[in-house]
Amino acid sequence: MYFYRSICSLNLVAMLYKGSKKYLPGLFLLILFFSFPSDLFAQELIQEERKPQTFKERLFYGGSLGLQFGNLTLVDLSPMIGYKLTSRVGIGISPTYKYYKYKGYDYLGNSYSQQSHVLGAGLFGRVLIFDNIFAHAEYEYLTYRSKDMNGSGLPDVTEYTSVLIGAGYREQIASNAYMYLLLLWNLNETIDSPYTNPIIRAGFSVGF
């Protein structure tokens, strides 16, 4: 089964690669999710059935801080709460507040800037591959209100969805607490996306 899933994931990456090479870094990371041995999860489930955890013990929480500077400036504050399916697999939700500023030029060559306050949330999953290295996948929905660029002052509501996938490294700072660093790739990146690849996040987690 593991071998079959690995071949399927590689075939998927190969087919998508023919369509768009810019997605290759993110697509390569998909292998970590589809080819990770399912037998390992089955063994963990058997072991955890012998030592069951309460609902509270399976919860984990924390948050992340994302920073990006340049023509696109982004400050990202994202608390999170999640639930451990096994000792190596967790799912959760992360509400998000973002400060977003873009600097550019109009068709006459005049510089301008636009600022927005962004609200949204992301649904994510994490898989511990090694003790300190994990894979991360996330679906994020964002919406923000900004003024019309033509100077009319009318509010403009914009919605974005991002499919983020990548890997992270965690460092233990207490008995059950970790600092982590995430490197993500947006598979849904467009010219209007709120991110430019790659995306770096730093944060902490308690319980996972």
C-alpha positions in Angstrom: 0.0 0.0 0.0 2.8 2.4 0.9 4.6 1.7 -2.4 1.4 2.2 -4.4 0.6 5.5 -2.7 4.2 6.7 -3.4 3.9 5.9 -7.1 0.5 7.6 -7.3 1.9 10.8 -5.7 4.8 10.9 -8.0 2.6 10.5 -11.0 0.4 13.3 -9.8 3.4 15.6 -9.4 4.6 14.7 -12.9 1.3 15.5 -14.5 0.9 18.8 -12.8 4.5 19.7 -13.5 3.8 19.5 -17.2 1.1 22.1 -16.8 3.0 24.6 -14.7 6.6 24.5 -13.6 6.1 27.4 -11.0 4.2 25.0 -8.7 7.0 22.4 -8.6 8.4 23.4 -5.1 5.0 23.1 -3.5 4.0 20.0 -5.5 7.2 18.2 -4.4 6.2 18.7 -0.8 2.9 17.0 -1.5 4.9 13.7 -1.6 5.5 14.1 2.1 1.7 13.8 2.7 0.7 11.2 0.2 3.7 8.8 0.6 4.2 8.9 4.3 3.8 5.4 5.6 0.3 4.7 6.7 1.5 1.6 8.7 3.2 4.0 11.1 -0.1 5.7 11.9 -1.8 2.4 12.4 0.8 1.3 14.9 0.5 4.6 16.8 -3.3 4.2 16.9 -2.9 0.7 18.5 -0.4 2.1 21.0 -2.6 5.0 21.9 -5.6 2.8 22.4 -3.6 1.1 25.2 -2.9 4.6 26.8 -5.9 6.7 25.8 -5.7 10.5 26.2 -8.5 12.8 27.3 -9.9 15.4 25.0 -8.1 18.1 26.9 -4.8 16.3 26.6 -5.2 16.1 22.8 -5.6 19.8 22.4 -2.7 22.0 21.4 -2.5 25.8 20.9 -0.1 28.6 20.1 0.3 31.1 17.3 2.5 32.4 14.5 4.0 35.7 13.4 4.6 36.2 9.7 6.7 39.1 8.3 7.4 40.2 4.7 8.9 43.4 3.5 9.5 45.1 0.2 7.0 46.3 -2.4 4.6 44.0 -0.5 4.7 44.5 3.3 2.8 42.0 5.4 2.4 41.6 9.2 0.6 38.4 10.1 -0.8 37.6 13.6 -2.3 34.1 13.7 -3.3 32.3 17.0 -4.2 28.7 16.6 -5.9 25.8 18.4 -5.8 22.2 17.3 -6.5 18.6 18.1 -4.1 15.7 17.9 -5.5 12.7 16.0 -2.4 10.8 17.0 0.9 11.7 18.6 2.2 12.6 15.1 -0.9 14.0 13.3 -2.7 17.1 14.2 -5.5 19.3 12.7 -6.6 22.8 13.7 -7.9 26.2 12.9 -6.0 29.5 12.9 -7.9 32.8 12.9 -5.8 35.5 11.3 -5.3 39.3 11.4 -3.0 40.8 8.8 -1.7 44.3 8.1 -1.1 44.6 4.4 0.6 47.5 2.5 1.5 47.5 -1.2 3.7 50.0 -3.0 3.6 50.4 -6.8 3.3 52.6 -9.8 0.3 53.7 -11.9 0.3 53.8 -15.7 1.8 57.3 -15.6 4.7 56.2 -13.5 3.4 57.9 -10.3 4.0 56.0 -7.1 1.2 55.0 -4.8 0.5 52.9 -1.8 -2.5 50.9 -0.5 -3.1 49.7 3.1 -5.6 47.2 4.3 -6.6 45.4 7.5 -7.3 41.8 6.7 -9.4 39.2 8.6 -9.7 35.5 7.9 -9.0 32.0 9.1 -7.1 28.9 8.0 -7.8 25.2 8.4 -4.5 23.2 8.7 -3.0 19.8 9.2 0.4 18.8 10.4 2.4 15.6 10.3 5.5 15.0 12.3 7.9 13.3 10.0 10.8 13.2 12.4 11.0 14.4 16.1 11.7 18.1 15.1 10.6 18.2 11.4 7.0 18.3 10.3 5.0 18.8 7.1 2.2 21.4 7.0 -0.8 21.9 4.7 -3.4 24.7 5.0 -6.4 26.1 3.3 -6.8 29.8 4.1 -9.6 32.3 3.4 -9.0 36.0 3.7 -11.2 39.1 3.2 -10.3 42.7 3.5 -11.8 46.2 2.9 -9.8 49.0 1.3 -10.4 52.3 -0.5 -10.8 52.4 -4.2 -7.5 53.2 -5.9 -9.1 55.8 -8.2 -9.6 58.1 -5.3 -13.4 57.8 -5.0 -13.1 56.7 -1.4 -15.7 53.9 -2.0 -15.0 50.7 0.0 -13.8 47.7 -1.9 -14.2 44.2 -0.5 -11.7 41.6 -1.8 -11.6 37.9 -1.0 -8.6 35.6 -1.4 -8.1 31.8 -0.9 -4.7 30.3 -0.6 -3.6 26.7 -0.6 -0.4 26.6 1.5 2.0 23.6 1.8 5.4 23.3 3.2 7.6 22.1 6.0 8.6 23.3 9.4 11.3 22.8 12.1 10.5 22.9 15.8 12.8 23.4 18.8 11.7 22.4 22.3 11.8 25.3 24.8 10.0 23.6 27.7 8.6 20.2 28.7 5.7 20.5 26.3 6.3 23.7 24.4 8.1 24.4 21.1 9.2 27.3 18.9 8.8 26.6 15.2 9.8 28.0 11.8 7.6 27.3 8.8 8.6 27.6 5.1 5.4 27.5 2.9 4.5 27.7 -0.8 1.2 29.1 -2.0 -0.1 26.7 -4.7 -2.8 29.3 -5.6 -0.5 32.3 -6.1 -1.7 34.9 -8.6 -0.6 38.5 -9.4 -3.2 39.6 -6.8 -2.3 37.1 -4.1 -1.6 38.6 -0.6 1.7 36.5 -0.5 4.7 36.1 -2.7 6.5 32.7 -2.6 8.2 31.5 -0.5 6.3 32.4 2.8 8.1 32.3 6.1 6.3 32.0 9.5 7.6 31.8 13.0 5.6 30.9 16.1 5.2 28.7 19.1 3.1 25.7 20.0 2.1 24.1 23.3 1.1 20.4 23.3 2.3 19.4 19.8 
